[in-house]
Amino acid sequence: MSVAIKWNFNATAGVDTVNATSSLSVDAIDRVEVAVPPGTTTVQVQPGTTGKVHFLSIASSVYGTNLVYRADSNPAATLDSYHVFVGPGAVSLLGATQQSLMFINNGVLTAQVSIVAGRMAT
């Protein structure tokens, strides 16, 4: 049974406005809430070994240059704001599998990280 992820995006920069609304159908939603203390924490995002994720959002209680994450062997990305990847093309920017994310917290505060992954079963 598929699950619909409905999303919308609105941004205004001066007089320019971007609005987008759509939905994405996936087989399952996985949600992970994890504390990321200073140091390195690896978080399992999805089961399996192949990239089936079509939607991924990463939110944190702490943002900035002290909190980074990496997927597969990709370079680390700074979690400087809410990160949202919609569609398999966008999610593929994180690497081939998106099976786990490694967070590196160089700050002094523990970050409460929330990850939502919408994925296909096969």
MIDOSE-1310 file (N, C-alpha, C; in nm, 2 decimals, decimal comma, always signed):
residues 122
msva	+0,08/-0,12/+0,00/+0,00/+0,00/+0,00/+0,09/+0,12/+0,00; +0,07/+0,21/-0,09/+0,15/+0,33/-0,10/+0,10/+0,44/+0,00; +0,20/+0,53/+0,03/+0,17/+0,64/+0,12/+0,21/+0,77/+0,04; +0,12/+0,87/+0,05/+0,14/+0,99/-0,02/+0,22/+1,09/+0,07
ikwn	+0,32/+1,15/+0,02/+0,39/+1,25/+0,09/+0,35/+1,38/+0,02; +0,28/+1,47/+0,08/+0,24/+1,60/+0,02/+0,34/+1,70/+0,07; +0,39/+1,78/-0,02/+0,49/+1,88/+0,01/+0,46/+2,01/-0,06; +0,50/+2,12/+0,00/+0,49/+2,25/-0,07/+0,61/+2,33/-0,02
fnat	+0,65/+2,42/-0,11/+0,77/+2,51/-0,09/+0,73/+2,65/-0,13; +0,76/+2,74/-0,05/+0,74/+2,89/-0,08/+0,86/+2,96/-0,04; +0,91/+3,05/-0,13/+1,02/+3,13/-0,09/+1,01/+3,27/-0,16; +1,05/+3,37/-0,09/+1,04/+3,50/-0,15/+1,18/+3,57/-0,13
agvd	+1,23/+3,62/-0,24/+1,36/+3,69/-0,24/+1,34/+3,82/-0,31; +1,32/+3,93/-0,23/+1,29/+4,06/-0,29/+1,15/+4,05/-0,35; +1,15/+4,08/-0,48/+1,02/+4,07/-0,56/+1,00/+3,94/-0,62; +1,10/+3,85/-0,62/+1,08/+3,72/-0,68/+1,02/+3,62/-0,58
tvna	+0,93/+3,54/-0,63/+0,86/+3,44/-0,55/+0,87/+3,30/-0,62; +0,89/+3,20/-0,54/+0,89/+3,06/-0,59/+0,79/+2,99/-0,51; +0,69/+2,92/-0,58/+0,59/+2,84/-0,51/+0,59/+2,71/-0,58; +0,59/+2,60/-0,51/+0,58/+2,47/-0,57/+0,50/+2,38/-0,47
tssl	+0,41/+2,30/-0,52/+0,33/+2,21/-0,44/+0,31/+2,08/-0,53; +0,33/+1,97/-0,46/+0,31/+1,84/-0,53/+0,30/+1,73/-0,42; +0,30/+1,60/-0,47/+0,30/+1,49/-0,38/+0,38/+1,38/-0,44; +0,43/+1,29/-0,36/+0,52/+1,19/-0,40/+0,46/+1,06/-0,33
svda	+0,45/+0,95/-0,41/+0,40/+0,82/-0,36/+0,52/+0,73/-0,32; +0,52/+0,68/-0,20/+0,62/+0,59/-0,15/+0,56/+0,47/-0,09; +0,63/+0,36/-0,06/+0,58/+0,24/+0,00/+0,58/+0,25/+0,15; +0,68/+0,32/+0,21/+0,70/+0,32/+0,35/+0,76/+0,45/+0,39
idrv	+0,73/+0,49/+0,52/+0,79/+0,61/+0,58/+0,87/+0,56/+0,70; +0,99/+0,60/+0,71/+1,08/+0,57/+0,83/+1,11/+0,70/+0,90; +1,09/+0,71/+1,03/+1,12/+0,83/+1,11/+1,22/+0,79/+1,22; +1,33/+0,86/+1,22/+1,43/+0,84/+1,32/+1,46/+0,97/+1,40
evav	+1,45/+0,95/+1,53/+1,48/+1,06/+1,63/+1,60/+1,02/+1,70; +1,71/+1,10/+1,70/+1,83/+1,06/+1,76/+1,91/+1,18/+1,82; +1,97/+1,15/+1,94/+2,05/+1,25/+2,00/+2,19/+1,23/+1,94; +2,25/+1,34/+1,90/+2,39/+1,34/+1,84/+2,48/+1,43/+1,93
ppgt	+2,54/+1,36/+2,03/+2,63/+1,43/+2,12/+2,76/+1,47/+2,04; +2,84/+1,55/+2,10/+2,97/+1,58/+2,04/+3,05/+1,45/+2,01; +3,11/+1,45/+1,89/+3,17/+1,33/+1,84/+3,10/+1,28/+1,71; +3,11/+1,15/+1,69/+3,06/+1,09/+1,57/+2,95/+1,00/+1,60
ttvq	+2,84/+1,01/+1,53/+2,72/+0,92/+1,55/+2,67/+0,87/+1,41; +2,66/+0,74/+1,39/+2,60/+0,69/+1,27/+2,46/+0,65/+1,29; +2,37/+0,69/+1,20/+2,23/+0,67/+1,21/+2,18/+0,59/+1,09; +2,11/+0,47/+1,12/+2,05/+0,39/+1,02/+1,93/+0,46/+0,96
vqpg	+1,93/+0,49/+0,83/+1,81/+0,56/+0,77/+1,71/+0,47/+0,71; +1,76/+0,36/+0,65/+1,67/+0,27/+0,58/+1,73/+0,13/+0,59; +1,64/+0,02/+0,58/+1,70/-0,11/+0,58/+1,75/-0,14/+0,43; +1,82/-0,25/+0,42/+1,87/-0,28/+0,29/+1,99/-0,22/+0,24
ttgk	+2,04/-0,25/+0,12/+2,17/-0,20/+0,08/+2,16/-0,12/-0,05; +2,04/-0,10/-0,10/+2,03/-0,02/-0,22/+1,95/+0,11/-0,20; +1,97/+0,21/-0,28/+1,91/+0,34/-0,26/+1,76/+0,34/-0,31; +1,67/+0,32/-0,22/+1,53/+0,32/-0,25/+1,46/+0,45/-0,19
vhfl	+1,53/+0,54/-0,13/+1,48/+0,66/-0,07/+1,44/+0,76/-0,18; +1,31/+0,81/-0,17/+1,27/+0,91/-0,27/+1,24/+1,04/-0,20; +1,24/+1,04/-0,07/+1,22/+1,17/+0,01/+1,30/+1,16/+0,14; +1,37/+1,26/+0,17/+1,45/+1,27/+0,29/+1,45/+1,41/+0,35
sias	+1,42/+1,42/+0,48/+1,43/+1,54/+0,55/+1,51/+1,53/+0,67; +1,59/+1,62/+0,70/+1,68/+1,62/+0,82/+1,66/+1,75/+0,89; +1,62/+1,75/+1,02/+1,60/+1,86/+1,10/+1,68/+1,84/+1,23; +1,72/+1,95/+1,29/+1,80/+1,94/+1,41/+1,76/+2,06/+1,51
svyg	+1,79/+2,03/+1,64/+1,77/+2,14/+1,74/+1,89/+2,23/+1,73; +2,00/+2,20/+1,67/+2,12/+2,28/+1,66/+2,16/+2,28/+1,51; +2,19/+2,40/+1,46/+2,23/+2,42/+1,32/+2,36/+2,50/+1,33; +2,44/+2,48/+1,22/+2,57/+2,56/+1,21/+2,68/+2,47/+1,16
tnlv	+2,80/+2,54/+1,16/+2,92/+2,48/+1,10/+2,97/+2,37/+1,19; +2,93/+2,35/+1,31/+2,98/+2,25/+1,40/+2,91/+2,11/+1,38; +2,80/+2,11/+1,30/+2,73/+1,99/+1,28/+2,72/+1,95/+1,13; +2,79/+1,84/+1,09/+2,79/+1,80/+0,95/+2,75/+1,66/+0,95
yrad	+2,71/+1,61/+0,83/+2,68/+1,47/+0,80/+2,73/+1,43/+0,67; +2,74/+1,30/+0,65/+2,78/+1,24/+0,52/+2,71/+1,11/+0,50; +2,68/+1,08/+0,38/+2,62/+0,96/+0,33/+2,72/+0,89/+0,24; +2,73/+0,76/+0,25/+2,82/+0,68/+0,17/+2,96/+0,74/+0,19
snpa	+3,03/+0,76/+0,08/+3,17/+0,82/+0,09/+3,17/+0,96/+0,04; +3,05/+1,02/+0,04/+3,04/+1,16/-0,01/+3,11/+1,26/+0,09; +3,14/+1,38/+0,04/+3,20/+1,48/+0,13/+3,09/+1,52/+0,23; +3,13/+1,57/+0,34/+3,04/+1,61/+0,45/+2,96/+1,73/+0,41
atld	+2,83/+1,73/+0,45/+2,75/+1,85/+0,42/+2,72/+1,91/+0,56; +2,73/+2,05/+0,57/+2,70/+2,12/+0,69/+2,55/+2,13/+0,71; +2,51/+2,09/+0,83/+2,36/+2,10/+0,86/+2,34/+2,24/+0,92; +2,33/+2,33/+0,83/+2,32/+2,47/+0,87/+2,18/+2,52/+0,87
syhv	+2,09/+2,44/+0,82/+1,94/+2,46/+0,82/+1,87/+2,33/+0,79; +1,74/+2,34/+0,79/+1,66/+2,22/+0,76/+1,70/+2,17/+0,62; +1,73/+2,04/+0,60/+1,76/+1,99/+0,47/+1,65/+1,90/+0,42; +1,60/+1,92/+0,30/+1,49/+1,84/+0,24/+1,53/+1,80/+0,10
fvgp	+1,52/+1,67/+0,07/+1,55/+1,62/-0,07/+1,42/+1,55/-0,12; +1,36/+1,60/-0,23/+1,24/+1,55/-0,28/+1,27/+1,48/-0,42; +1,23/+1,35/-0,43/+1,25/+1,28/-0,55/+1,38/+1,20/-0,55; +1,39/+1,09/-0,62/+1,51/+1,01/-0,62/+1,63/+1,08/-0,68
gavs	+1,61/+1,17/-0,77/+1,72/+1,25/-0,83/+1,79/+1,33/-0,72; +1,71/+1,40/-0,65/+1,76/+1,49/-0,54/+1,83/+1,41/-0,43; +1,76/+1,30/-0,39/+1,82/+1,21/-0,29/+1,95/+1,15/-0,33; +1,96/+1,12/-0,46/+2,08/+1,05/-0,51/+2,21/+1,14/-0,50
llga	+2,19/+1,27/-0,47/+2,30/+1,36/-0,45/+2,38/+1,32/-0,32; +2,31/+1,24/-0,23/+2,37/+1,20/-0,11/+2,45/+1,07/-0,13; +2,44/+1,01/-0,25/+2,52/+0,88/-0,27/+2,43/+0,77/-0,32; +2,48/+0,65/-0,33/+2,41/+0,54/-0,39/+2,31/+0,48/-0,30
tqqs	+2,34/+0,47/-0,17/+2,25/+0,38/-0,09/+2,16/+0,46/+0,01; +2,21/+0,57/+0,06/+2,13/+0,64/+0,17/+2,09/+0,55/+0,28; +2,17/+0,44/+0,30/+2,14/+0,35/+0,41/+2,16/+0,41/+0,55; +2,27/+0,48/+0,56/+2,30/+0,54/+0,69/+2,36/+0,68/+0,67
lmfi	+2,35/+0,76/+0,77/+2,41/+0,89/+0,77/+2,51/+0,90/+0,89; +2,63/+0,95/+0,87/+2,72/+0,97/+0,98/+2,72/+1,12/+1,01; +2,69/+1,15/+1,14/+2,69/+1,29/+1,18/+2,82/+1,31/+1,26; +2,88/+1,43/+1,24/+2,99/+1,47/+1,32/+2,96/+1,60/+1,38
nngv	+2,95/+1,60/+1,52/+2,92/+1,71/+1,60/+3,05/+1,77/+1,66; +3,09/+1,88/+1,61/+3,21/+1,94/+1,67/+3,18/+2,05/+1,77; +3,05/+2,06/+1,81/+3,01/+2,16/+1,90/+3,01/+2,11/+2,04; +2,96/+2,18/+2,14/+2,95/+2,14/+2,28/+2,81/+2,09/+2,31
ltaq	+2,71/+2,13/+2,23/+2,57/+2,09/+2,26/+2,53/+1,96/+2,19; +2,45/+1,88/+2,25/+2,39/+1,76/+2,19/+2,28/+1,81/+2,10; +2,29/+1,76/+1,97/+2,18/+1,80/+1,87/+2,08/+1,69/+1,87; +1,95/+1,73/+1,88/+1,84/+1,64/+1,86/+1,80/+1,64/+1,71
vsiv	+1,83/+1,53/+1,64/+1,81/+1,52/+1,50/+1,69/+1,44/+1,47; +1,61/+1,49/+1,37/+1,49/+1,42/+1,33/+1,51/+1,39/+1,18; +1,50/+1,26/+1,14/+1,51/+1,22/+1,00/+1,39/+1,15/+0,96; +1,33/+1,20/+0,84/+1,22/+1,13/+0,78/+1,26/+1,08/+0,64
agrm	+1,24/+0,95/+0,62/+1,27/+0,90/+0,49/+1,15/+0,83/+0,43; +1,11/+0,87/+0,31/+1,01/+0,80/+0,23/+1,08/+0,71/+0,13; +1,04/+0,58/+0,13/+1,12/+0,49/+0,05/+1,03/+0,39/-0,02; +1,08/+0,33/-0,13/+1,02/+0,22/-0,20/+1,06/+0,09/-0,13
at	+0,97/-0,01/-0,14/+1,01/-0,14/-0,08/+1,09/-0,22/-0,17; +1,07/-0,21/-0,30/+1,15/-0,29/-0,40/+1,21/-0,19/-0,50
